[in-house]
């Protein structure tokens, strides 16, 4: 089944002319979450300093190239898959948009 899922995702990622606009990327969303977490002051600053330093290092080097965006389902989980005995279908496309191909990194 893992191979079938991987093959199905590869077909999705290769779609041309995917029309659903990009509403954000995984790392854009992470930037917002990290900023909100930092602003919430839930833990002492000395406990979070290393974490935020490492995150800053990551975003400096992670490539963000809009030309390499692919069609993405963005919500792949067993509840959004239907196997008809022959073919795997991805359902529930409301979270789909152009996004980074994270699995290739």
Buried (B, 14 or more C-beta within 10 A) or exposed (E): EEEEBEEBBEEBBEEEEBEEEBEEBEBBEBBEEBEEBBEEEEEEEEEBEEEBEEBEEEEEEEEEEEEEBBBBBBBBEEEBBEEEEEEBEBEBEEBBBBBBBEEEE
